[in-house]
Amino acid sequence: MFYITNVKPDGYVHLSSSNQWVRWLARNTPDAVHRDVRIRLNSNLKHLLVGMEMKVALIEGHEQARAEHSMMFEPYFQNFISEFCVAAFSVLEGLGSAHWLAQNGLDGVDGPQIYRNQWQPALIAVYDENGDHGLNGNVETTLAVRDKLHQDRLGAREDIDWHAFSYEEAFIPARRAIATLLSRQPEFVPQTSNLPL
């Protein structure tokens, strides 16, 4: 039996706790954003980041073992990749939105909707201003994968979307995008995390 828990020694033991992410998030969420907004954002993101660590462990384990034998039924593997990309999207959008608020002299307390064409450039300006890490392209790929979850225009689709949730085409760009964020103030990233590259 396989356990995803910190109780059974023969199961998956979590790498970081949610609270270990608070230090990094506190330094990457602008102080100009209202305290209550920062608290809510960081509470959401710390849980997403811990969940992403578990997904990385399973995805990487399956990818490395699949030449000899599969760890998971293939649809589960693709589901984990899909879930990783959705979580990565939320982290990118959340931090990008916070930086957009700060860059525009807003604190977010009135709950403005921040669109992709607003938060994405704000995110890039903070985490990859010179384009050295390819963050913009990796964000674009992650957003495109996330958008493939929409099923509202089936007749307009040219191919089967599920094939887009592959290790190389979906997981790697999303993981690189998150790793680029974590390269800013890496000393505050939990040392046990498997998210940095």
N, C-alpha and C positions, 0 to 999 in steps of 0.2 A: 504494500500500500504506500502511496505517496502523500505526504502531508505538506501543506503550505501553511506553516505555523512556526512559532518560536518555542513550542512546547516539546514536540517529539524530536529526539536527537537524530533520527534517521530521516527526517523530513527537510523541507526547505526552511532554513532559519533566516529570518529577515535580516537584511544588511544594515539598514538604518531605521531609526524610529522617526515618526513624523516630527517630533520635537527637535531632532537633530538638524532639520532643514530650516528651522526658524532663523538661525544666525545668518545663513546665506541670503535667505529671502529678505530679512530686515535690511540688509545692505544693498539689495537690488530693487527695492521698492522705494521710490523717491519720498523723502520726508515731506515734500510739498503736498502729497496726497493726504487727505484727511485721515486721521488716526483710525476711525471706525472702518473706513474703506480699506485701509492697509491691513487691518486685523482680519477682515473677511476674506480679502484676496489671499493673504498668506496662509490662512487656515485652509482654504480650498487647495492651494498649490502644494502645500507640504504633504497632504495626503495623496495627491496625484503623483508627486515625485517618488514617494515610497512605493506606490503601486507600479510605477514604471520600472523601478529596480527589479521587482519580482518578474515582470514581463521580460526584461532584458535577460535575466537568468534563464528563463524557460526558452526564449527565442534563440539565444546564443547556444544553449545546450542542445537544442534540437538541430540547429544548423550544423554544428560541429559533429554531431553523431549520425546525421542522416545518411552519410555515405555508407555506413555499416548497418545501421538500423535506425528506425524512427523512434523518437521518444514519445511523439504525439501523433494522433490521427491528423492528417494534413489540414482539414478544415479548422481544427483547433489552433494549429500553428498560424494560419492566416487570420483567425479571429484575434489572437494575441497581437499580431502585427497591426491589425486594424485598431484595436484598443490602445496600443502604444501610440499610434499616430493621432488618435482623437485626444488622448491625454497631452501629447506634445503640443497639439494645436491649442489646447486650453492654457498651457503654460506660456506659450508664445503670445497668445492673444492677451492674457492677463497682464504679463509684464509689459508688453508693448503698449497696452492701453494706459497703464499706470505712468509710463514714461511720456506718452502723448499728453496726458493731463498735466503733468509737471511742466513739460515744454511749452504748454499753452496757458500757464498761469491758473490752472483750475485744480480744485481739490477732489472732484468727483462726488461730493456729497449730494448734489442734485441729480445724480444718476444719468448723465448724458450717455446716449448711445455712441460708441466710438467704432467707426467703420474700419474695415480692413485696410483701405487706402490711407487711413490716418495712422493706425497703430503700427502697421508693418514698417513704414519708413522711420517711425520713432524708435522702434526696436532695433533696426539696423544701425541707426545713428549712434546708439549707445553701445551695442555689442560687436559691431563689425563695420565701423565707419569707413574704413579703407577697402573693404571687400576682401581682406586677406584670407578669411575663413569660408567664403562662399555661403555665408548665412542667408543672403537674399534668395539664392537659388534653392537652398535646402528648405527654407520656409515655403517658397512657392510650391515645391514638390509635395511637402507635407500638407499644405492646404488643398492641393489638387486631389490627393489621396483621401483626405477627410471629406471633400465634396462628393466623392464617388459613393458615399453612403446614401446620398439622396436618391430616392426611387420615384420621384414625381414626374420624370419625363422618360419613361422606359422606351417609348417608341423612337426617341431621338438618339438613343445609344447605338454606337457602331459596333461595340464589342461587349464581351462579358466583363463587367467591372471587377469581379472577384479576382481575376488574374492580376489586377494592379496591386494587390496586397502581397507582394512578394518581398523576400528578404532584401534583395538588392535595390529594387525600385521604390519601395515604401519605407521599410524599417531603417535602412542605412541613412538616407537623407534626414529622416526625423531624428534619429539618434545624433547625427552630426550637428543638427540645429540646436538640440538641447546641450550637447557638449560645448558648443561655442558659447552659449550663455554661461555655462559653468566655468568657463575659462576666465571670466571676470570675477576677481576676488576668489580664486580657487582655494585659498587657505581657509575659507569658511564653509566649503562643501564638506559634508561628512566624509571622513577618511575611509569609511567602509563602503561608500557608494560605488556601484559599478557603472554609473551613468557617464562620468568623464571618460574620454578616450585616451 
